Amino acid sequence: MLDCGTIEVSDLDAFSSAGDYAGETDTFTDSCFLVRHPDGNLLWDLGLPGVLAIAGPQTQQIFTVSLEQTITEQLADRGMSPDDVDYVSISHSHFDHIGQADQVAGSTWLVSQKELDAMFGEGAEIAQEQQALFSLFAPMEQKVFEDELDVFGDGSVVIFETPGHTPGHTSLQLMMPETGPVLLTGDLYHRAESRELKRVPRFNSDEAMTVSSMEAFEARADALGAKVIIQHEPADIDPLEGKIR
């Protein structure tokens, strides 16, 4: 696991369409996951922009974001380089999940067709700052999929669609040697309470679709007996001590 930043939220109101988070604050982890497999290495999510490691914390609207080390630096700490990353995949195309695509530009991008269309399709309405981040994916070779992708063909690493937060949002299923089945949520949930109460952010692309994805995700988790890791939830991330075994 890589520490891809910290996000302090000064008002959580936008994170529940029910309006019950108004005035609350929280601090989110921003985690990326390096999945090592005999047939290649996958980097799941790309965190906050690498420039933050030099510039220091930045505040925009309700978010204060910070980053201690870039992906490249953290790979070096593991005796690796970006050239060792064969595949990258993002849970979705929000700024805190795509910020360091430039550091792994030689990797193959595994991407949902729906999310690719939301990013680059005809009629996509993208803010200027997002366009700059999206452009970082231009050098990458793409492998596009629908519904789900068994990355290595053996069921150990499966990317599956959980749309609603964005049109092509995805989550990740892992089969780990010690822990067993693990599901990484992406931003299907942001907090433990989001999962318990099925809270849907106001800024999701489709609320009804999000709820449907939550139900399908929970059915999968139950069927597998999976450990669920909410990627922005410190209570899920901190006990891992940097690694899922």
N, C-alpha and C positions, 0 to 999 in steps of 0.2 A: 504494500500500500504506500502511496506517495501523498505527502501533505501538499495539496495544491491550493492552499489559501485558507483564510478566515474571513467570515462575513458577519459584521455586526449590524443588526437590524434595529433601527430606532423606533419603528412603529410597525407592528405585525398586522395591522388592520387588513392589508391587501392579501394576507395569507389565509383568509377565511371568508367565503361569500356569505356566511351566516352573521358576520359582523361582530363576533364575540372575542376578537383579538385586539380590538382598538385600544391603543395606548400601551400595549404590552411591548417589551423588548426581548431580544434573544441574540445569541451568538451561534452561528452555524459553522460547522466544519465544512471544508470543501475538499473532498477526497477523490483521488484518482487511484486506479487499481492496476497493477502490473500482474498479468496472468501469464505464468510460465508453463509451457507445455512442450513435450518432446518434438512436436512439429512446428513450433514457433512461439513467439511472444506477442501477447495482445495487451495494449494499453487502453483501459476503459476510462473514458472522460479525460479532459485536458485542462481543467482548472481555470484559474484566473490568469490574466495576461502576465507574461514573464517580466515585463518592465516594472511591475510593482516590487519585485525583489530589489531593484535599484532605487526606485522613486520613493518607496515607503508608502504608508497607508494613504488611501484616497477616499474622499467622501463625495457621493453623488446621491441626491435625494435622501432616501431612507437607509442607504447602504454605505457602510465604511468597510472597505476591502483591503486586505493586506496579504503579503506573500513573503515567506522567509527565503525559500530556495526554489529555483526553477526546476522543471522536470529534468533537464540536462544535468544539472548539478546533482540531483538526487539519484539519477542513474549512475553517475560517476562514483558516487558513494557506494554503489553496489557492484562496482567493477564493470559497468556496462556503459554503452553510448547509445544515442538515438538510432544508430545503424542496427542495433540489436532488436529494435522494435519492429516486428514484421507487420503487425496490424494495429490499427487504432479504430475505436468505435466510440461514439458519444451517445449518452442517453438522450440528449436533445441539444438544440442549438442556442440555448441562452448563454449569455456572456461568461458565466462562471463555470461553464463546462467545455468551452472551446478555445480558451484564451491562449494556449501554447501550441496550437497546431503547427506553427512555423518550426518548432523544435523537432518535430517528427515528420517532416515533409516527405521523407523517402519511404514512409510506410504506406501500406494499402489501407484505404478507408472503407470500413464495412458500414454501410449506411442504409437505413430504411428508405424505400422509394418515397414514402409519404413525407419523411423529414427532408429529403433531398428536394422534393417539389416545394415544400414550404420555404426552404432557403433560397432556391434558385429558379423555381418554376415561373412560368408566365403569370403575371399579376401579383407576385409576391410583394408585399409592402414591407420593406426593410428599412429601419433607421440607419442613418449614415454610419454611426459608430459600429453597428452590427455588420454592415457591408464590409468594413475594414477587417473585422475578424473573420467573416465568411471567406474573404479573399485568400486567407492563409491556407485554405483547403485546396486551392486551385492546382498546386503541383502534384497532388496525391493521385495515384491510381485508385479507382473506385471499384468496389464489389457491392452491387446494389441487391437488396433482398426485399421480399414481401413477407409479412406475418412473423416469421422467425428464421434464424440462421444457426445451424449447428456448425460452429466455426471450424472445428477440426475433424468433424465427421464421426466422433465417437461418443457424443452425448455429454462430454465433460464440460463444455463451454457453449452455452446456447444464449443467443440474443433474441428476445421476443418483444413484440410490440405491446405497449401499454398506452395507447393514445389518449389525449385529452389535455394534458399539460401543454403539449404542443401536438400538432397533427400526427407526427410520426415518432412520438416519444417511445423509448424502449427501456427495458430492464434486462438484467443479466442473471443467468442461472449458471452456477458452478457446482461441480461435484468434487469435493475436496477430500483428500485421503484421511484426515483425522476428523474434521468437523462434519463431513457428509454434505448433503445438499445445502447450498447457500443461495439466497436471492438478494441481489443488489437492486434497490428500488429506483435508482435515478432520482427524479423529483416527483415520482408518483405520490410520495409523502415527503414532507420537509421535517416533521417533528414526530416524536412518539405519539403525541396527542392527535396529530393529523390522522394517523392510522387508526387509533382507537375510536375516534369520533367521525371519521371520513370527512374531514374538513378539506374543502376545495378552494384554492386561491382564486381571488377575483380575476386575476390576469390569465388564468388558463384559457386555452383556445376553445374548449368545449366542456362544460360542467357535467352534463349527462354522460358524455363519453368517458370522462375521468372516473365517475362513480362506477360505470360498467367495467372499466379497466381495473379498478380497485377490487371489485368482486371477483374478476377472473384471476387476478394476482393472488388473492387470498385462497381461492380454490386450488391453484397450483401449489402454493406453499403448504396447504393442508395435505394434499395428495402426496407430496414429496416428504413431508415432515421436515421442511426446510427451515434453516436459521435465516431470518430476515434482517438485513442491515440497511437502515435508513441512512443514506450517504451524508446528509447534512446534520445528523443527530449525534452530538458528542457522546451521549450515553451509549450509543451503538459503536462508535468509532474508537473511543479512548481505550476500552478494554482489549481491543485487538492488538495493541502495542505494535502497530505497524505491519501486522501479518495475519492472514487467514490461513490456517493450516488444514 
